[in-house]
Amino acid sequence: EDHQFSGIQDIVIDKNDNIIVLCSGSSVVPIFDRNTKFIRSFKASRGECLHYEHSQGLAVDKENRIYVGSNKTKEIIVFDLEGNEVNALLTKEHEKGIHQNVESIAIDAQGNVFASSCFGPHIDVYDREGKYKLDLLDLLDRDFSYGTDICIDHHNRIILTQRSTNQVIVL
């Protein structure tokens, strides 16, 4: 099987040390073992709409569900390791009719989903069922611009990287 990919966007490691890659230029999600041996891939599609067109942001939760931001459908799509869609969260509408384009996704120990925005200073937090909770940046006393990546470490600390200012911020 051909394992060439287009537009590698992000990478995560699941709890079994499998390597999961997000390719924004195709609908294929390749999965490799810890020694980079190809295990399988899956296509993410809902009818004719390929989720991975214009996709950004990749995360995996402690139950090995894969979260991908689809900037075409303005959703965060949740898949199992076999590639079956198990849920979809519609991103927050910050301006009338404009839903967030996802830049980066992270999952905390409680299963909350954090999604930073491509085009505005927002880090939206959703519960594990997909209900919007808050914009994390509204709670912080500092300015942010676009280009904020987010990760959550094994101590459940939130780490933000701000590309426009070259800063790393630990909350």
C-alpha positions as CSV (number, residue, x, y, z in Angstrom):
1,E,0.0,0.0,0.0
2,D,1.2,3.5,-0.9
3,H,2.0,5.6,2.3
4,Q,2.7,8.9,0.7
5,F,0.9,11.8,2.3
6,S,0.0,15.4,1.4
7,G,0.1,18.4,3.7
8,I,1.3,16.8,7.0
9,Q,-0.3,19.2,9.6
10,D,0.0,17.6,13.0
11,I,1.0,14.5,14.9
12,V,0.0,12.9,18.2
13,I,0.8,9.8,20.2
14,D,-2.0,7.6,21.6
15,K,-1.9,5.7,24.9
16,N,-0.5,2.7,23.1
17,D,2.4,4.8,21.7
18,N,0.9,4.7,18.2
19,I,1.7,7.7,16.0
20,I,-1.3,9.4,14.4
21,V,-0.7,11.9,11.6
22,L,-3.1,14.6,10.3
23,C,-2.7,15.2,6.6
24,S,-4.6,18.3,5.6
25,G,-4.1,17.8,1.9
26,S,-6.1,14.5,1.8
27,S,-8.8,12.6,3.6
28,V,-6.3,10.0,4.9
29,V,-5.2,9.6,8.5
30,P,-2.2,7.2,8.8
31,I,-1.4,5.4,12.0
32,F,2.0,3.9,12.8
33,D,3.4,1.9,15.7
34,R,6.1,3.3,17.9
35,N,8.8,2.0,15.5
36,T,7.1,3.9,12.6
37,K,5.8,0.7,11.0
38,F,2.6,1.5,9.2
39,I,-0.5,-0.1,10.9
40,R,-3.4,1.3,9.0
41,S,-5.1,4.4,7.7
42,F,-8.6,5.6,7.4
43,K,-10.5,8.1,5.3
44,A,-12.7,10.6,7.1
45,S,-15.7,11.5,5.0
46,R,-19.4,12.2,5.5
47,G,-20.9,11.7,2.1
48,E,-19.2,13.9,-0.5
49,C,-17.7,16.2,2.2
50,L,-14.2,15.3,3.1
51,H,-13.5,16.5,6.6
52,Y,-9.7,16.7,6.0
53,E,-9.9,19.4,3.4
54,H,-8.7,22.5,5.2
55,S,-8.2,20.5,8.4
56,Q,-6.0,21.7,11.3
57,G,-5.7,20.5,14.9
58,L,-5.3,17.0,16.1
59,A,-5.6,15.4,19.5
60,V,-6.2,12.0,21.1
61,D,-7.9,11.5,24.4
62,K,-7.3,8.8,27.1
63,E,-9.8,6.5,25.5
64,N,-7.8,6.8,22.2
65,R,-10.5,8.8,20.4
66,I,-9.0,11.0,17.7
67,Y,-10.1,14.7,17.4
68,V,-9.7,16.6,14.2
69,G,-10.6,20.2,13.4
70,S,-12.4,20.6,10.1
71,N,-12.3,24.1,8.9
72,K,-14.5,23.2,6.0
73,T,-17.4,22.1,8.1
74,K,-16.5,24.2,11.2
75,E,-16.5,21.1,13.4
76,I,-14.2,19.1,15.6
77,I,-14.8,15.6,14.4
78,V,-14.2,12.7,16.8
79,F,-13.2,9.2,15.5
80,D,-12.3,5.9,17.0
81,L,-8.9,4.3,16.1
82,E,-10.6,2.4,13.3
83,G,-11.8,5.6,11.7
84,N,-15.5,5.5,12.6
85,E,-17.0,8.8,13.4
86,V,-18.3,8.8,17.0
87,N,-19.1,12.5,17.5
88,A,-18.9,16.0,16.0
89,L,-18.7,19.3,17.9
90,L,-19.8,22.5,16.1
91,T,-17.3,25.2,16.8
92,K,-18.3,28.3,18.7
93,E,-19.8,31.2,16.7
94,H,-17.8,34.2,17.9
95,E,-19.2,36.7,15.4
96,K,-22.6,36.6,13.8
97,G,-22.5,33.6,11.4
98,I,-18.8,33.0,11.8
99,H,-17.7,29.9,13.5
100,Q,-14.2,29.3,14.7
101,N,-11.6,27.8,12.3
102,V,-9.5,25.4,14.5
103,E,-5.8,26.0,14.8
104,S,-4.9,23.5,17.6
105,I,-6.7,21.0,19.8
106,A,-5.9,19.6,23.2
107,I,-7.7,17.4,25.7
108,D,-7.4,17.7,29.5
109,A,-7.5,14.8,32.0
110,Q,-11.3,15.4,32.5
111,G,-12.0,15.0,28.8
112,N,-12.6,18.7,28.1
113,V,-11.7,19.8,24.6
114,F,-9.6,23.0,24.1
115,A,-9.6,24.5,20.6
116,S,-7.6,27.6,19.6
117,S,-8.7,29.7,16.7
118,C,-6.9,30.4,13.4
119,F,-8.2,33.9,13.0
120,G,-8.8,35.4,16.4
121,P,-7.7,35.3,20.0
122,H,-10.0,32.5,21.2
123,I,-9.4,29.2,23.0
124,D,-12.8,27.6,23.3
125,V,-13.4,24.9,25.9
126,Y,-16.0,22.2,25.3
127,D,-17.1,19.4,27.7
128,R,-16.6,15.8,26.5
129,E,-20.1,15.8,25.1
130,G,-19.3,18.8,23.0
131,K,-21.2,21.5,24.9
132,Y,-19.4,24.9,24.8
133,K,-18.2,26.0,28.3
134,L,-16.1,29.1,27.9
135,D,-13.3,31.0,26.1
136,L,-10.2,30.4,28.1
137,L,-8.6,33.7,27.0
138,D,-11.5,35.7,28.5
139,L,-10.1,34.5,31.9
140,L,-6.5,35.6,31.3
141,D,-5.1,39.1,31.8
142,R,-3.0,39.4,28.7
143,D,-3.3,40.0,25.0
144,F,-3.2,37.2,22.5
145,S,-3.3,37.3,18.7
146,Y,-3.8,34.6,16.1
147,G,-1.4,31.7,15.9
148,T,-1.9,30.2,19.4
149,D,-1.1,26.5,19.7
150,I,-2.2,24.7,22.8
151,C,-1.2,21.5,24.6
152,I,-1.9,20.0,28.0
153,D,0.9,18.1,29.7
154,H,0.6,15.0,31.9
155,H,0.3,17.3,35.0
156,N,-2.8,18.8,33.3
157,R,-1.0,22.2,32.9
158,I,-2.1,24.2,29.9
159,I,0.7,25.3,27.7
160,L,0.2,28.0,25.0
161,T,2.6,29.0,22.3
162,Q,2.2,32.3,20.7
163,R,3.8,32.4,17.2
164,S,3.3,36.1,16.7
165,T,5.3,36.9,19.8
166,N,7.4,33.8,20.1
167,Q,6.3,33.2,23.7
168,V,5.5,30.0,25.6
169,I,3.0,30.5,28.4
170,V,2.3,27.9,31.1
171,L,-1.0,28.2,33.0
